[in-house]
Amino acid sequence: MIAVLPSGQQVAASNRAFLRRAVRYIITQGITQFLDLGSGIPTVGNVHEVAQNADPGCRVVYVDYDEVAVAHSHVILEDNPNATVITADLRRPQAVLTSPAVQTMLDFSRPIGLLIVAVFHFVPDDLRPRDIVADYRAALPPGSLLALSHLTADHAPQAMAAVTDAMKHSRDPMYFRPHAEVVALFDGLELVEPGVVSAPLWRPESGIRDIAPDDVYAGVGRKT
Ligand SMILES: C[S@@+](CC[C@H](N)C(=O)[O-])C[C@H]1O[C@@H](n2cnc3c(N)ncnc32)[C@H](O)[C@@H]1O
């Protein structure tokens, strides 16, 4: 990917920075439990670290279907009673939601922070990504928040077409979506300010003003 999209590392970093800001925002809204779908290989500033740094009682369930990501997460979470990881396919919401780890770690009578960060661009239209989000949304109690980011080809169509091409024959082909389709993933939720924007512009903490459009859209929505 980086061979065809030299800004790929920057895009990944700005996505992770959004993830950290979103987790901190969610905590300011009184939420202390997280379900992180497509959590990935642990890196700097993982969700449980950011969350438990703010409130040691925060609970986190990570979900991924990649054995390497899950194995690394198991090692990191070994001594953490409030965080766990499961191997599951996020495209099967009922299997995720009814898994014993999710049922024991999360309390569905209290708001939950659902994280779908940099992963739905692996879900093709024929698997109906909006319906998948809707199934998760239906299970969440009011007051829950969804933080979602998604790669787009809106700003750099040629470079992103090269990425699509490079990923076509991998296990995880990619499907970039325009702004309106990313916004539609928040159907049934109330978008918090500033809506769905380029990731660095979502509640920047360092007063960023003039920044080039990023290849990842990000937003947070509330279930009312
Ligand atoms: C680009 S990484 C994003 C990681 C993390 N959410 C972040 O933003 O840094 C995408 C992750 O989603 C996982 N993934 C992709 N499709 C998935 C699926 N259907 N079910 C579970 N995990 C999936 C991949 O294995 C990978 O670890």
The ligand as an SDF file (V2000), in Angstrom:
LIG
                    3D

 27 29  0  0  0  0  0  0  0  0999 V2000
   -6.6610   -1.1110    9.1850 C   0  0  0  0  0  0  0  0  0  0  0  0
   -6.8110   -2.1350   10.6110 S   0  0  0  0  0  0  0  0  0  0  0  0
   -7.5520   -1.0100   11.7540 C   0  0  0  0  0  0  0  0  0  0  0  0
   -7.1420   -1.2670   13.1570 C   0  0  0  0  0  0  0  0  0  0  0  0
   -7.6660   -0.2700   14.1940 C   0  0  0  0  0  0  0  0  0  0  0  0
   -9.1240   -0.2580   14.2340 N   0  0  0  0  0  0  0  0  0  0  0  0
   -7.1420    1.1080   13.8950 C   0  0  0  0  0  0  0  0  0  0  0  0
   -7.9250    1.9680   13.4690 O   0  0  0  0  0  0  0  0  0  0  0  0
   -5.9500    1.3380   14.0400 O   0  0  0  0  0  0  0  0  0  0  0  0
   -8.1860   -3.1760   10.1910 C   0  0  0  0  0  0  0  0  0  0  0  0
   -8.3260   -4.3990   11.0770 C   0  0  0  0  0  0  0  0  0  0  0  0
   -9.6400   -4.9200   10.8650 O   0  0  0  0  0  0  0  0  0  0  0  0
   -9.5660   -6.3200   10.8020 C   0  0  0  0  0  0  0  0  0  0  0  0
  -10.7210   -6.8050   10.0380 N   0  0  0  0  0  0  0  0  0  0  0  0
  -10.9950   -6.6110    8.7170 C   0  0  0  0  0  0  0  0  0  0  0  0
  -12.1460   -7.2170    8.3950 N   0  0  0  0  0  0  0  0  0  0  0  0
  -12.6170   -7.7790    9.5390 C   0  0  0  0  0  0  0  0  0  0  0  0
  -13.7660   -8.5540    9.8360 C   0  0  0  0  0  0  0  0  0  0  0  0
  -14.6660   -8.8540    8.8960 N   0  0  0  0  0  0  0  0  0  0  0  0
  -13.9400   -8.9820   11.1140 N   0  0  0  0  0  0  0  0  0  0  0  0
  -13.0310   -8.7040   12.0790 C   0  0  0  0  0  0  0  0  0  0  0  0
  -11.9100   -7.9770   11.8470 N   0  0  0  0  0  0  0  0  0  0  0  0
  -11.7150   -7.5270   10.5910 C   0  0  0  0  0  0  0  0  0  0  0  0
   -8.2280   -6.6170   10.1420 C   0  0  0  0  0  0  0  0  0  0  0  0
   -7.8130   -7.9300   10.4670 O   0  0  0  0  0  0  0  0  0  0  0  0
   -7.3500   -5.5210   10.7470 C   0  0  0  0  0  0  0  0  0  0  0  0
   -6.7350   -5.9800   11.9310 O   0  0  0  0  0  0  0  0  0  0  0  0
  1  2  1  0
  2  3  1  0
  2 10  1  0
  3  4  1  0
  4  5  1  0
  5  6  1  0
  5  7  1  0
  7  8  2  0
  7  9  1  0
 10 11  1  0
 11 12  1  0
 11 26  1  0
 12 13  1  0
 13 14  1  0
 13 24  1  0
 14 15  1  0
 14 23  1  0
 15 16  2  0
 16 17  1  0
 17 18  1  0
 17 23  2  0
 18 19  1  0
 18 20  2  0
 20 21  1  0
 21 22  2  0
 22 23  1  0
 24 25  1  0
 24 26  1  0
 26 27  1  0
M  CHG  2   2   1   9  -1
M  END
$$$$
